[in-house]
Amino acid sequence: MQVLKEDIRGRILAVAEQQFGQKGYSKTSMREIAGAVGVGVGNIYNYFRSKDELFHEVVYPVLYAMEAMLQEHHGIR
C-alpha cells in the first residue's frame, strides 16, 4: 500500500512538533524525526529543505494563531 505524500508530510510535522517541544531545536535531529516517522532521513529532505524550514513550518502556525488571539482580545485589527 502506497502512503500518500501528504500523509508522510503530516506525520513528519507531527513528530517534529513533538520532538521540538520535548527537546528543543538544538537537541532534535532530523535522523530522530525520520526514525519516529518510519522513513529514511533523506526522505525528509524531499519535503523540507532543512531543519530550519521544518521548524518554521511547525512553529509559525502557532505564532500566527497566538497573534490573532491577542489582536482579537485587545481589539486590534
PQR file of N, CA, C, O and H, with PARSE charges and radii, in Angstrom:
ATOM      1  N   MET A   1       0.844  -1.183   0.000 -0.4000 1.5000
ATOM      2  CA  MET A   1       0.000   0.000   0.000 -0.0000 2.0000
ATOM      3  C   MET A   1       0.891   1.249   0.000  0.5500 1.7000
ATOM      4  O   MET A   1       1.783   1.392   0.836 -0.5500 1.4000
ATOM      5  N   GLN A   2       0.635   2.122  -0.932 -0.4000 1.5000
ATOM      6  CA  GLN A   2       1.429   3.340  -1.045 -0.0000 2.0000
ATOM      7  C   GLN A   2       0.910   4.402  -0.079  0.5500 1.7000
ATOM      8  O   GLN A   2      -0.292   4.652   0.005 -0.5500 1.4000
ATOM      9  H   GLN A   2      -0.089   2.005  -1.611  0.4000 1.0000
ATOM     10  N   VAL A   3       1.827   5.013   0.638 -0.4000 1.5000
ATOM     11  CA  VAL A   3       1.466   6.076   1.569 -0.0000 2.0000
ATOM     12  C   VAL A   3       1.479   7.389   0.803  0.5500 1.7000
ATOM     13  O   VAL A   3       2.434   7.680   0.083 -0.5500 1.4000
ATOM     14  H   VAL A   3       2.803   4.810   0.571  0.4000 1.0000
ATOM     15  N   LEU A   4       0.431   8.178   0.954 -0.4000 1.5000
ATOM     16  CA  LEU A   4       0.336   9.447   0.250 -0.0000 2.0000
ATOM     17  C   LEU A   4       1.366  10.434   0.772  0.5500 1.7000
ATOM     18  O   LEU A   4       1.682  10.455   1.962 -0.5500 1.4000
ATOM     19  H   LEU A   4      -0.345   7.942   1.539  0.4000 1.0000
ATOM     20  N   LYS A   5       1.888  11.256  -0.143 -0.4000 1.5000
ATOM     21  CA  LYS A   5       2.901  12.239   0.237 -0.0000 2.0000
ATOM     22  C   LYS A   5       2.408  13.172   1.329  0.5500 1.7000
ATOM     23  O   LYS A   5       3.165  13.509   2.240 -0.5500 1.4000
ATOM     24  H   LYS A   5       1.632  11.239  -1.110  0.4000 1.0000
ATOM     25  N   GLU A   6       1.157  13.594   1.254 -0.4000 1.5000
ATOM     26  CA  GLU A   6       0.624  14.499   2.280 -0.0000 2.0000
ATOM     27  C   GLU A   6       0.543  13.809   3.637  0.5500 1.7000
ATOM     28  O   GLU A   6       0.706  14.453   4.673 -0.5500 1.4000
ATOM     29  H   GLU A   6       0.542  13.321   0.515  0.4000 1.0000
ATOM     30  N   ASP A   7       0.293  12.501   3.634 -0.4000 1.5000
ATOM     31  CA  ASP A   7       0.282  11.756   4.899 -0.0000 2.0000
ATOM     32  C   ASP A   7       1.672  11.739   5.528  0.5500 1.7000
ATOM     33  O   ASP A   7       1.819  11.946   6.733 -0.5500 1.4000
ATOM     34  H   ASP A   7       0.161  11.978   2.792  0.4000 1.0000
ATOM     35  N   ILE A   8       2.688  11.490   4.706 -0.4000 1.5000
ATOM     36  CA  ILE A   8       4.059  11.476   5.220 -0.0000 2.0000
ATOM     37  C   ILE A   8       4.435  12.859   5.718  0.5500 1.7000
ATOM     38  O   ILE A   8       5.011  13.001   6.796 -0.5500 1.4000
ATOM     39  H   ILE A   8       2.569  11.322   3.728  0.4000 1.0000
ATOM     40  N   ARG A   9       4.111  13.882   4.933 -0.4000 1.5000
ATOM     41  CA  ARG A   9       4.431  15.256   5.333 -0.0000 2.0000
ATOM     42  C   ARG A   9       3.764  15.584   6.671  0.5500 1.7000
ATOM     43  O   ARG A   9       4.388  16.179   7.550 -0.5500 1.4000
ATOM     44  H   ARG A   9       3.644  13.767   4.056  0.4000 1.0000
ATOM     45  N   GLY A  10       2.509  15.198   6.820 -0.4000 1.5000
ATOM     46  CA  GLY A  10       1.783  15.440   8.066 -0.0000 2.0000
ATOM     47  C   GLY A  10       2.399  14.702   9.241  0.5500 1.7000
ATOM     48  O   GLY A  10       2.476  15.241  10.345 -0.5500 1.4000
ATOM     49  H   GLY A  10       2.002  14.715   6.106  0.4000 1.0000
ATOM     50  N   ARG A  11       2.838  13.470   9.007 -0.4000 1.5000
ATOM     51  CA  ARG A  11       3.489  12.700  10.073 -0.0000 2.0000
ATOM     52  C   ARG A  11       4.817  13.329  10.463  0.5500 1.7000
ATOM     53  O   ARG A  11       5.163  13.382  11.643 -0.5500 1.4000
ATOM     54  H   ARG A  11       2.775  13.033   8.110  0.4000 1.0000
ATOM     55  N   ILE A  12       5.562  13.806   9.466 -0.4000 1.5000
ATOM     56  CA  ILE A  12       6.832  14.482   9.762 -0.0000 2.0000
ATOM     57  C   ILE A  12       6.572  15.704  10.632  0.5500 1.7000
ATOM     58  O   ILE A  12       7.264  15.917  11.627 -0.5500 1.4000
ATOM     59  H   ILE A  12       5.281  13.763   8.507  0.4000 1.0000
ATOM     60  N   LEU A  13       5.580  16.505  10.263 -0.4000 1.5000
ATOM     61  CA  LEU A  13       5.259  17.708  11.037 -0.0000 2.0000
ATOM     62  C   LEU A  13       4.828  17.359  12.459  0.5500 1.7000
ATOM     63  O   LEU A  13       5.238  18.020  13.413 -0.5500 1.4000
ATOM     64  H   LEU A  13       5.018  16.332   9.454  0.4000 1.0000
ATOM     65  N   ALA A  14       4.005  16.325  12.602 -0.4000 1.5000
ATOM     66  CA  ALA A  14       3.519  15.938  13.932 -0.0000 2.0000
ATOM     67  C   ALA A  14       4.665  15.469  14.826  0.5500 1.7000
ATOM     68  O   ALA A  14       4.749  15.862  15.989 -0.5500 1.4000
ATOM     69  H   ALA A  14       3.672  15.788  11.827  0.4000 1.0000
ATOM     70  N   VAL A  15       5.536  14.637  14.286 -0.4000 1.5000
ATOM     71  CA  VAL A  15       6.671  14.140  15.068 -0.0000 2.0000
ATOM     72  C   VAL A  15       7.633  15.280  15.382  0.5500 1.7000
ATOM     73  O   VAL A  15       8.138  15.378  16.500 -0.5500 1.4000
ATOM     74  H   VAL A  15       5.468  14.318  13.341  0.4000 1.0000
ATOM     75  N   ALA A  16       7.886  16.135  14.404 -0.4000 1.5000
ATOM     76  CA  ALA A  16       8.791  17.268  14.631 -0.0000 2.0000
ATOM     77  C   ALA A  16       8.247  18.178  15.723  0.5500 1.7000
ATOM     78  O   ALA A  16       9.001  18.646  16.577 -0.5500 1.4000
ATOM     79  H   ALA A  16       7.476  16.056  13.496  0.4000 1.0000
ATOM     80  N   GLU A  17       6.954  18.428  15.700 -0.4000 1.5000
ATOM     81  CA  GLU A  17       6.345  19.266  16.738 -0.0000 2.0000
ATOM     82  C   GLU A  17       6.574  18.656  18.116  0.5500 1.7000
ATOM     83  O   GLU A  17       6.935  19.352  19.065 -0.5500 1.4000
ATOM     84  H   GLU A  17       6.342  18.048  15.006  0.4000 1.0000
ATOM     85  N   GLN A  18       6.362  17.360  18.211 -0.4000 1.5000
ATOM     86  CA  GLN A  18       6.562  16.660  19.481 -0.0000 2.0000
ATOM     87  C   GLN A  18       8.029  16.733  19.917  0.5500 1.7000
ATOM     88  O   GLN A  18       8.326  17.047  21.069 -0.5500 1.4000
ATOM     89  H   GLN A  18       6.068  16.794  17.440  0.4000 1.0000
ATOM     90  N   GLN A  19       8.935  16.443  18.992 -0.4000 1.5000
ATOM     91  CA  GLN A  19      10.364  16.434  19.318 -0.0000 2.0000
ATOM     92  C   GLN A  19      10.866  17.829  19.690  0.5500 1.7000
ATOM     93  O   GLN A  19      11.570  17.987  20.687 -0.5500 1.4000
ATOM     94  H   GLN A  19       8.694  16.189  18.055  0.4000 1.0000
ATOM     95  N   PHE A  20      10.510  18.838  18.899 -0.4000 1.5000
ATOM     96  CA  PHE A  20      10.936  20.202  19.211 -0.0000 2.0000
ATOM     97  C   PHE A  20      10.376  20.639  20.563  0.5500 1.7000
ATOM     98  O   PHE A  20      11.060  21.308  21.339 -0.5500 1.4000
ATOM     99  H   PHE A  20       9.938  18.709  18.089  0.4000 1.0000
ATOM    100  N   GLY A  21       9.139  20.261  20.838 -0.4000 1.5000
ATOM    101  CA  GLY A  21       8.518  20.627  22.109 -0.0000 2.0000
ATOM    102  C   GLY A  21       9.185  19.962  23.303  0.5500 1.7000
ATOM    103  O   GLY A  21       9.343  20.581  24.356 -0.5500 1.4000
ATOM    104  H   GLY A  21       8.584  19.718  20.208  0.4000 1.0000
ATOM    105  N   GLN A  22       9.574  18.712  23.143 -0.4000 1.5000
ATOM    106  CA  GLN A  22      10.178  17.966  24.246 -0.0000 2.0000
ATOM    107  C   GLN A  22      11.654  18.282  24.448  0.5500 1.7000
ATOM    108  O   GLN A  22      12.115  18.419  25.581 -0.5500 1.4000
ATOM    109  H   GLN A  22       9.446  18.210  22.288  0.4000 1.0000
ATOM    110  N   LYS A  23      12.397  18.398  23.341 -0.4000 1.5000
ATOM    111  CA  LYS A  23      13.853  18.504  23.442 -0.0000 2.0000
ATOM    112  C   LYS A  23      14.415  19.847  23.009  0.5500 1.7000
ATOM    113  O   LYS A  23      15.588  20.136  23.246 -0.5500 1.4000
ATOM    114  H   LYS A  23      12.022  18.287  22.421  0.4000 1.0000
ATOM    115  N   GLY A  24      13.598  20.658  22.385 -0.4000 1.5000
ATOM    116  CA  GLY A  24      14.107  21.920  21.862 -0.0000 2.0000
ATOM    117  C   GLY A  24      14.723  21.737  20.488  0.5500 1.7000
ATOM    118  O   GLY A  24      14.951  20.616  20.034 -0.5500 1.4000
ATOM    119  H   GLY A  24      12.645  20.424  22.193  0.4000 1.0000
ATOM    120  N   TYR A  25      14.984  22.848  19.842 -0.4000 1.5000
ATOM    121  CA  TYR A  25      15.504  22.832  18.473 -0.0000 2.0000
ATOM    122  C   TYR A  25      16.873  22.165  18.388  0.5500 1.7000
ATOM    123  O   TYR A  25      17.071  21.270  17.566 -0.5500 1.4000
ATOM    124  H   TYR A  25      14.798  23.759  20.211  0.4000 1.0000
ATOM    125  N   SER A  26      17.798  22.579  19.204 -0.4000 1.5000
ATOM    126  CA  SER A  26      19.187  22.123  19.048 -0.0000 2.0000
ATOM    127  C   SER A  26      19.382  20.643  19.370  0.5500 1.7000
ATOM    128  O   SER A  26      20.293  20.013  18.834 -0.5500 1.4000
ATOM    129  H   SER A  26      17.637  23.306  19.872  0.4000 1.0000
ATOM    130  N   LYS A  27      18.545  20.084  20.231 -0.4000 1.5000
ATOM    131  CA  LYS A  27      18.704  18.679  20.605 -0.0000 2.0000
ATOM    132  C   LYS A  27      17.836  17.744  19.771  0.5500 1.7000
ATOM    133  O   LYS A  27      17.843  16.533  19.989 -0.5500 1.4000
ATOM    134  H   LYS A  27      17.804  20.596  20.666  0.4000 1.0000
ATOM    135  N   THR A  28      17.100  18.288  18.832 -0.4000 1.5000
ATOM    136  CA  THR A  28      16.278  17.482  17.935 -0.0000 2.0000
ATOM    137  C   THR A  28      17.048  17.267  16.642  0.5500 1.7000
ATOM    138  O   THR A  28      17.583  18.215  16.067 -0.5500 1.4000
ATOM    139  H   THR A  28      17.094  19.272  18.655  0.4000 1.0000
ATOM    140  N   SER A  29      17.102  16.022  16.186 -0.4000 1.5000
ATOM    141  CA  SER A  29      17.809  15.737  14.935 -0.0000 2.0000
ATOM    142  C   SER A  29      16.832  15.247  13.869  0.5500 1.7000
ATOM    143  O   SER A  29      15.797  14.650  14.163 -0.5500 1.4000
ATOM    144  H   SER A  29      16.667  15.252  16.653  0.4000 1.0000
ATOM    145  N   MET A  30      17.200  15.521  12.636 -0.4000 1.5000
ATOM    146  CA  MET A  30      16.394  15.050  11.511 -0.0000 2.0000
ATOM    147  C   MET A  30      16.384  13.522  11.492  0.5500 1.7000
ATOM    148  O   MET A  30      15.382  12.915  11.114 -0.5500 1.4000
ATOM    149  H   MET A  30      18.041  16.006  12.397  0.4000 1.0000
ATOM    150  N   ARG A  31      17.468  12.910  11.889 -0.4000 1.5000
ATOM    151  CA  ARG A  31      17.551  11.446  11.924 -0.0000 2.0000
ATOM    152  C   ARG A  31      16.541  10.868  12.920  0.5500 1.7000
ATOM    153  O   ARG A  31      15.884   9.870  12.624 -0.5500 1.4000
ATOM    154  H   ARG A  31      18.281  13.404  12.197  0.4000 1.0000
ATOM    155  N   GLU A  32      16.414  11.480  14.083 -0.4000 1.5000
ATOM    156  CA  GLU A  32      15.439  11.013  15.081 -0.0000 2.0000
ATOM    157  C   GLU A  32      14.012  11.192  14.572  0.5500 1.7000
ATOM    158  O   GLU A  32      13.166  10.318  14.760 -0.5500 1.4000
ATOM    159  H   GLU A  32      16.948  12.290  14.324  0.4000 1.0000
ATOM    160  N   ILE A  33      13.753  12.309  13.938 -0.4000 1.5000
ATOM    161  CA  ILE A  33      12.420  12.555  13.380 -0.0000 2.0000
ATOM    162  C   ILE A  33      12.111  11.500  12.330  0.5500 1.7000
ATOM    163  O   ILE A  33      11.031  10.910  12.332 -0.5500 1.4000
ATOM    164  H   ILE A  33      14.441  13.019  13.786  0.4000 1.0000
ATOM    165  N   ALA A  34      13.061  11.266  11.434 -0.4000 1.5000
ATOM    166  CA  ALA A  34      12.866  10.267  10.380 -0.0000 2.0000
ATOM    167  C   ALA A  34      12.589   8.888  10.975  0.5500 1.7000
ATOM    168  O   ALA A  34      11.690   8.180  10.523 -0.5500 1.4000
ATOM    169  H   ALA A  34      13.938  11.745  11.432  0.4000 1.0000
ATOM    170  N   GLY A  35      13.358   8.513  11.982 -0.4000 1.5000
ATOM    171  CA  GLY A  35      13.165   7.211  12.614 -0.0000 2.0000
ATOM    172  C   GLY A  35      11.788   7.065  13.231  0.5500 1.7000
ATOM    173  O   GLY A  35      11.158   6.014  13.112 -0.5500 1.4000
ATOM    174  H   GLY A  35      14.089   9.088  12.349  0.4000 1.0000
ATOM    175  N   ALA A  36      11.320   8.111  13.888 -0.4000 1.5000
ATOM    176  CA  ALA A  36       9.996   8.068  14.518 -0.0000 2.0000
ATOM    177  C   ALA A  36       8.882   8.024  13.479  0.5500 1.7000
ATOM    178  O   ALA A  36       7.828   7.436  13.720 -0.5500 1.4000
ATOM    179  H   ALA A  36      11.832   8.964  13.985  0.4000 1.0000
ATOM    180  N   VAL A  37       9.111   8.641  12.333 -0.4000 1.5000
ATOM    181  CA  VAL A  37       8.109   8.639  11.259 -0.0000 2.0000
ATOM    182  C   VAL A  37       8.142   7.312  10.502  0.5500 1.7000
ATOM    183  O   VAL A  37       7.130   6.867   9.961 -0.5500 1.4000
ATOM    184  H   VAL A  37       9.968   9.118  12.137  0.4000 1.0000
ATOM    185  N   GLY A  38       9.318   6.690  10.471 -0.4000 1.5000
ATOM    186  CA  GLY A  38       9.465   5.435   9.742 -0.0000 2.0000
ATOM    187  C   GLY A  38       9.918   5.630   8.308  0.5500 1.7000
ATOM    188  O   GLY A  38       9.612   4.817   7.436 -0.5500 1.4000
ATOM    189  H   GLY A  38      10.140   7.051  10.910  0.4000 1.0000
ATOM    190  N   VAL A  39      10.650   6.711   8.065 -0.4000 1.5000
ATOM    191  CA  VAL A  39      11.201   6.981   6.738 -0.0000 2.0000
ATOM    192  C   VAL A  39      12.702   7.209   6.874  0.5500 1.7000
ATOM    193  O   VAL A  39      13.204   7.436   7.975 -0.5500 1.4000
ATOM    194  H   VAL A  39      10.899   7.371   8.773  0.4000 1.0000
ATOM    195  N   GLY A  40      13.407   7.148   5.765 -0.4000 1.5000
ATOM    196  CA  GLY A  40      14.828   7.464   5.773 -0.0000 2.0000
ATOM    197  C   GLY A  40      15.030   8.957   5.950  0.5500 1.7000
ATOM    198  O   GLY A  40      14.193   9.764   5.545 -0.5500 1.4000
ATOM    199  H   GLY A  40      12.999   6.964   4.870  0.4000 1.0000
ATOM    200  N   VAL A  41      16.156   9.316   6.562 -0.4000 1.5000
ATOM    201  CA  VAL A  41      16.415  10.736   6.810 -0.0000 2.0000
ATOM    202  C   VAL A  41      16.448  11.513   5.498  0.5500 1.7000
ATOM    203  O   VAL A  41      16.003  12.660   5.453 -0.5500 1.4000
ATOM    204  H   VAL A  41      16.836   8.660   6.891  0.4000 1.0000
ATOM    205  N   GLY A  42      16.960  10.918   4.443 -0.4000 1.5000
ATOM    206  CA  GLY A  42      16.987  11.594   3.146 -0.0000 2.0000
ATOM    207  C   GLY A  42      15.603  11.903   2.623  0.5500 1.7000
ATOM    208  O   GLY A  42      15.411  12.878   1.895 -0.5500 1.4000
ATOM    209  H   GLY A  42      17.322   9.986   4.479  0.4000 1.0000
ATOM    210  N   ASN A  43      14.636  11.077   2.990 -0.4000 1.5000
ATOM    211  CA  ASN A  43      13.259  11.294   2.529 -0.0000 2.0000
ATOM    212  C   ASN A  43      12.664  12.572   3.115  0.5500 1.7000
ATOM    213  O   ASN A  43      11.851  13.225   2.461 -0.5500 1.4000
ATOM    214  H   ASN A  43      14.792  10.285   3.581  0.4000 1.0000
ATOM    215  N   ILE A  44      13.048  12.934   4.318 -0.4000 1.5000
ATOM    216  CA  ILE A  44      12.535  14.169   4.924 -0.0000 2.0000
ATOM    217  C   ILE A  44      12.916  15.369   4.076  0.5500 1.7000
ATOM    218  O   ILE A  44      12.156  16.331   3.960 -0.5500 1.4000
ATOM    219  H   ILE A  44      13.709  12.404   4.850  0.4000 1.0000
ATOM    220  N   TYR A  45      14.106  15.300   3.484 -0.4000 1.5000
ATOM    221  CA  TYR A  45      14.579  16.424   2.674 -0.0000 2.0000
ATOM    222  C   TYR A  45      13.834  16.539   1.343  0.5500 1.7000
ATOM    223  O   TYR A  45      14.012  17.524   0.626 -0.5500 1.4000
ATOM    224  H   TYR A  45      14.722  14.519   3.578  0.4000 1.0000
ATOM    225  N   ASN A  46      13.011  15.559   1.003 -0.4000 1.5000
ATOM    226  CA  ASN A  46      12.103  15.698  -0.140 -0.0000 2.0000
ATOM    227  C   ASN A  46      10.937  16.615   0.209  0.5500 1.7000
ATOM    228  O   ASN A  46      10.283  17.159  -0.681 -0.5500 1.4000
ATOM    229  H   ASN A  46      12.866  14.759   1.586  0.4000 1.0000
ATOM    230  N   TYR A  47      10.680  16.785   1.488 -0.4000 1.5000
ATOM    231  CA  TYR A  47       9.556  17.594   1.961 -0.0000 2.0000
ATOM    232  C   TYR A  47      10.002  18.934   2.539  0.5500 1.7000
ATOM    233  O   TYR A  47       9.293  19.932   2.412 -0.5500 1.4000
ATOM    234  H   TYR A  47      11.211  16.343   2.211  0.4000 1.0000
ATOM    235  N   PHE A  48      11.162  18.960   3.167 -0.4000 1.5000
ATOM    236  CA  PHE A  48      11.681  20.168   3.824 -0.0000 2.0000
ATOM    237  C   PHE A  48      13.163  20.298   3.481  0.5500 1.7000
ATOM    238  O   PHE A  48      13.918  19.334   3.610 -0.5500 1.4000
ATOM    239  H   PHE A  48      11.738  18.150   3.270  0.4000 1.0000
ATOM    240  N   ARG A  49      13.575  21.473   3.051 -0.4000 1.5000
ATOM    241  CA  ARG A  49      14.961  21.679   2.621 -0.0000 2.0000
ATOM    242  C   ARG A  49      15.960  21.594   3.763  0.5500 1.7000
ATOM    243  O   ARG A  49      17.129  21.271   3.550 -0.5500 1.4000
ATOM    244  H   ARG A  49      12.962  22.256   2.946  0.4000 1.0000
ATOM    245  N   SER A  50      15.502  21.884   4.972 -0.4000 1.5000
ATOM    246  CA  SER A  50      16.425  21.924   6.106 -0.0000 2.0000
ATOM    247  C   SER A  50      15.652  21.773   7.413  0.5500 1.7000
ATOM    248  O   SER A  50      14.423  21.827   7.437 -0.5500 1.4000
ATOM    249  H   SER A  50      14.552  22.146   5.145  0.4000 1.0000
ATOM    250  N   LYS A  51      16.386  21.585   8.475 -0.4000 1.5000
ATOM    251  CA  LYS A  51      15.790  21.547   9.812 -0.0000 2.0000
ATOM    252  C   LYS A  51      15.149  22.892  10.126  0.5500 1.7000
ATOM    253  O   LYS A  51      14.089  22.947  10.750 -0.5500 1.4000
ATOM    254  H   LYS A  51      17.384  21.541   8.455  0.4000 1.0000
ATOM    255  N   ASP A  52      15.786  23.973   9.696 -0.4000 1.5000
ATOM    256  CA  ASP A  52      15.224  25.313   9.908 -0.0000 2.0000
ATOM    257  C   ASP A  52      13.860  25.459   9.242  0.5500 1.7000
ATOM    258  O   ASP A  52      12.927  25.998   9.838 -0.5500 1.4000
ATOM    259  H   ASP A  52      16.647  23.928   9.189  0.4000 1.0000
ATOM    260  N   GLU A  53      13.746  24.979   8.010 -0.4000 1.5000
ATOM    261  CA  GLU A  53      12.465  25.072   7.307 -0.0000 2.0000
ATOM    262  C   GLU A  53      11.400  24.238   8.014  0.5500 1.7000
ATOM    263  O   GLU A  53      10.259  24.679   8.153 -0.5500 1.4000
ATOM    264  H   GLU A  53      14.504  24.541   7.526  0.4000 1.0000
ATOM    265  N   LEU A  54      11.760  23.054   8.456 -0.4000 1.5000
ATOM    266  CA  LEU A  54      10.825  22.199   9.186 -0.0000 2.0000
ATOM    267  C   LEU A  54      10.378  22.883  10.475  0.5500 1.7000
ATOM    268  O   LEU A  54       9.190  22.889  10.797 -0.5500 1.4000
ATOM    269  H   LEU A  54      12.687  22.696   8.343  0.4000 1.0000
ATOM    270  N   PHE A  55      11.319  23.452  11.205 -0.4000 1.5000
ATOM    271  CA  PHE A  55      10.992  24.168  12.436 -0.0000 2.0000
ATOM    272  C   PHE A  55      10.035  25.321  12.143  0.5500 1.7000
ATOM    273  O   PHE A  55       9.064  25.528  12.871 -0.5500 1.4000
ATOM    274  H   PHE A  55      12.284  23.447  10.943  0.4000 1.0000
ATOM    275  N   HIS A  56      10.307  26.059  11.093 -0.4000 1.5000
ATOM    276  CA  HIS A  56       9.445  27.171  10.680 -0.0000 2.0000
ATOM    277  C   HIS A  56       8.024  26.674  10.421  0.5500 1.7000
ATOM    278  O   HIS A  56       7.057  27.292  10.866 -0.5500 1.4000
ATOM    279  H   HIS A  56      11.096  25.891  10.502  0.4000 1.0000
ATOM    280  N   GLU A  57       7.901  25.573   9.710 -0.4000 1.5000
ATOM    281  CA  GLU A  57       6.580  25.019   9.393 -0.0000 2.0000
ATOM    282  C   GLU A  57       5.833  24.566  10.649  0.5500 1.7000
ATOM    283  O   GLU A  57       4.603  24.610  10.687 -0.5500 1.4000
ATOM    284  H   GLU A  57       8.687  25.072   9.349  0.4000 1.0000
ATOM    285  N   VAL A  58       6.557  24.139  11.658 -0.4000 1.5000
ATOM    286  CA  VAL A  58       5.945  23.700  12.916 -0.0000 2.0000
ATOM    287  C   VAL A  58       5.538  24.896  13.770  0.5500 1.7000
ATOM    288  O   VAL A  58       4.439  24.917  14.324 -0.5500 1.4000
ATOM    289  H   VAL A  58       7.556  24.103  11.627  0.4000 1.0000
ATOM    290  N   VAL A  59       6.411  25.883  13.879 -0.4000 1.5000
ATOM    291  CA  VAL A  59       6.233  26.969  14.844 -0.0000 2.0000
ATOM    292  C   VAL A  59       5.344  28.104  14.340  0.5500 1.7000
ATOM    293  O   VAL A  59       4.530  28.625  15.103 -0.5500 1.4000
ATOM    294  H   VAL A  59       7.304  25.865  13.429  0.4000 1.0000
ATOM    295  N   TYR A  60       5.479  28.492  13.095 -0.4000 1.5000
ATOM    296  CA  TYR A  60       4.780  29.679  12.630 -0.0000 2.0000
ATOM    297  C   TYR A  60       3.257  29.596  12.696  0.5500 1.7000
ATOM    298  O   TYR A  60       2.632  30.598  13.045 -0.5500 1.4000
ATOM    299  H   TYR A  60       6.141  28.069  12.476  0.4000 1.0000
ATOM    300  N   PRO A  61       2.622  28.473  12.385 -0.5600 1.5000
ATOM    301  CA  PRO A  61       1.159  28.437  12.551  0.2800 2.0000
ATOM    302  C   PRO A  61       0.716  28.729  13.988  0.5500 1.7000
ATOM    303  O   PRO A  61      -0.311  29.370  14.212 -0.5500 1.4000
ATOM    304  N   VAL A  62       1.495  28.258  14.949 -0.4000 1.5000
ATOM    305  CA  VAL A  62       1.179  28.516  16.359 -0.0000 2.0000
ATOM    306  C   VAL A  62       1.350  30.000  16.668  0.5500 1.7000
ATOM    307  O   VAL A  62       0.507  30.602  17.333 -0.5500 1.4000
ATOM    308  H   VAL A  62       2.329  27.737  14.768  0.4000 1.0000
ATOM    309  N   LEU A  63       2.433  30.582  16.186 -0.4000 1.5000
ATOM    310  CA  LEU A  63       2.673  32.009  16.424 -0.0000 2.0000
ATOM    311  C   LEU A  63       1.589  32.873  15.792  0.5500 1.7000
ATOM    312  O   LEU A  63       1.126  33.837  16.401 -0.5500 1.4000
ATOM    313  H   LEU A  63       3.117  30.093  15.645  0.4000 1.0000
ATOM    314  N   TYR A  64       1.187  32.530  14.575 -0.4000 1.5000
ATOM    315  CA  TYR A  64       0.130  33.296  13.911 -0.0000 2.0000
ATOM    316  C   TYR A  64      -1.193  33.177  14.664  0.5500 1.7000
ATOM    317  O   TYR A  64      -1.924  34.159  14.788 -0.5500 1.4000
ATOM    318  H   TYR A  64       1.564  31.746  14.081  0.4000 1.0000
ATOM    319  N   ALA A  65      -1.502  31.992  15.161 -0.4000 1.5000
ATOM    320  CA  ALA A  65      -2.736  31.799  15.925 -0.0000 2.0000
ATOM    321  C   ALA A  65      -2.699  32.603  17.217  0.5500 1.7000
ATOM    322  O   ALA A  65      -3.701  33.203  17.604 -0.5500 1.4000
ATOM    323  H   ALA A  65      -0.908  31.194  15.060  0.4000 1.0000
ATOM    324  N   MET A  66      -1.554  32.617  17.883 -0.4000 1.5000
ATOM    325  CA  MET A  66      -1.426  33.401  19.116 -0.0000 2.0000
ATOM    326  C   MET A  66      -1.562  34.890  18.823  0.5500 1.7000
ATOM    327  O   MET A  66      -2.214  35.616  19.573 -0.5500 1.4000
ATOM    328  H   MET A  66      -0.739  32.130  17.568  0.4000 1.0000
ATOM    329  N   GLU A  67      -0.956  35.340  17.747 -0.4000 1.5000
ATOM    330  CA  GLU A  67      -1.053  36.745  17.367 -0.0000 2.0000
ATOM    331  C   GLU A  67      -2.506  37.131  17.088  0.5500 1.7000
ATOM    332  O   GLU A  67      -2.960  38.197  17.502 -0.5500 1.4000
ATOM    333  H   GLU A  67      -0.426  34.751  17.137  0.4000 1.0000
ATOM    334  N   ALA A  68      -3.229  36.261  16.387 -0.4000 1.5000
ATOM    335  CA  ALA A  68      -4.633  36.526  16.089 -0.0000 2.0000
ATOM    336  C   ALA A  68      -5.461  36.594  17.367  0.5500 1.7000
ATOM    337  O   ALA A  68      -6.341  37.447  17.490 -0.5500 1.4000
ATOM    338  H   ALA A  68      -2.859  35.395  16.051  0.4000 1.0000
ATOM    339  N   MET A  69      -5.189  35.708  18.314 -0.4000 1.5000
ATOM    340  CA  MET A  69      -5.923  35.730  19.584 -0.0000 2.0000
ATOM    341  C   MET A  69      -5.633  37.003  20.361  0.5500 1.7000
ATOM    342  O   MET A  69      -6.541  37.603  20.936 -0.5500 1.4000
ATOM    343  H   MET A  69      -4.474  35.016  18.214  0.4000 1.0000
ATOM    344  N   LEU A  70      -4.378  37.415  20.382 -0.4000 1.5000
ATOM    345  CA  LEU A  70      -4.017  38.657  21.075 -0.0000 2.0000
ATOM    346  C   LEU A  70      -4.681  39.863  20.424  0.5500 1.7000
ATOM    347  O   LEU A  70      -5.180  40.751  21.116 -0.5500 1.4000
ATOM    348  H   LEU A  70      -3.640  36.928  19.915  0.4000 1.0000
ATOM    349  N   GLN A  71      -4.686  39.895  19.109 -0.4000 1.5000
ATOM    350  CA  GLN A  71      -5.318  41.003  18.405 -0.0000 2.0000
ATOM    351  C   GLN A  71      -6.816  41.041  18.688  0.5500 1.7000
ATOM    352  O   GLN A  71      -7.391  42.108  18.905 -0.5500 1.4000
ATOM    353  H   GLN A  71      -4.281  39.174  18.547  0.4000 1.0000
ATOM    354  N   GLU A  72      -7.439  39.867  18.684 -0.4000 1.5000
ATOM    355  CA  GLU A  72      -8.872  39.799  18.969 -0.0000 2.0000
ATOM    356  C   GLU A  72      -9.153  40.232  20.404  0.5500 1.7000
ATOM    357  O   GLU A  72     -10.104  40.970  20.660 -0.5500 1.4000
ATOM    358  H   GLU A  72      -6.972  39.000  18.508  0.4000 1.0000
ATOM    359  N   HIS A  73      -8.337  39.779  21.325 -0.4000 1.5000
ATOM    360  CA  HIS A  73      -8.527  40.102  22.740 -0.0000 2.0000
ATOM    361  C   HIS A  73      -8.362  41.596  23.006  0.5500 1.7000
ATOM    362  O   HIS A  73      -9.083  42.172  23.820 -0.5500 1.4000
ATOM    363  H   HIS A  73      -7.564  39.179  21.117  0.4000 1.0000
ATOM    364  N   HIS A  74      -7.421  42.208  22.324 -0.4000 1.5000
ATOM    365  CA  HIS A  74      -7.142  43.627  22.539 -0.0000 2.0000
ATOM    366  C   HIS A  74      -7.851  44.527  21.530  0.5500 1.7000
ATOM    367  O   HIS A  74      -7.634  45.739  21.520 -0.5500 1.4000
ATOM    368  H   HIS A  74      -6.834  41.740  21.663  0.4000 1.0000
ATOM    369  N   GLY A  75      -8.687  43.946  20.692 -0.4000 1.5000
ATOM    370  CA  GLY A  75      -9.457  44.736  19.736 -0.0000 2.0000
ATOM    371  C   GLY A  75      -8.636  45.347  18.621  0.5500 1.7000
ATOM    372  O   GLY A  75      -9.040  46.350  18.034 -0.5500 1.4000
ATOM    373  H   GLY A  75      -8.863  42.962  20.700  0.4000 1.0000
ATOM    374  N   ILE A  76      -7.493  44.762  18.320 -0.4000 1.5000
ATOM    375  CA  ILE A  76      -6.637  45.270  17.251 -0.0000 2.0000
ATOM    376  C   ILE A  76      -7.004  44.551  15.963  0.5500 1.7000
ATOM    377  O   ILE A  76      -7.150  43.328  15.942 -0.5500 1.4000
ATOM    378  H   ILE A  76      -7.164  43.947  18.797  0.4000 1.0000
ATOM    379  N   ARG A  77      -7.145  45.291  14.930 -0.4000 1.5000
ATOM    380  CA  ARG A  77      -7.474  44.685  13.624 -0.0000 2.0000
ATOM    381  C   ARG A  77      -6.460  45.065  12.597  0.5500 1.7000
ATOM    382  O   ARG A  77      -6.567  44.653  11.442 -0.5500 1.4000
ATOM    383  H   ARG A  77      -7.026  46.283  14.947  0.4000 1.0000
TER
END
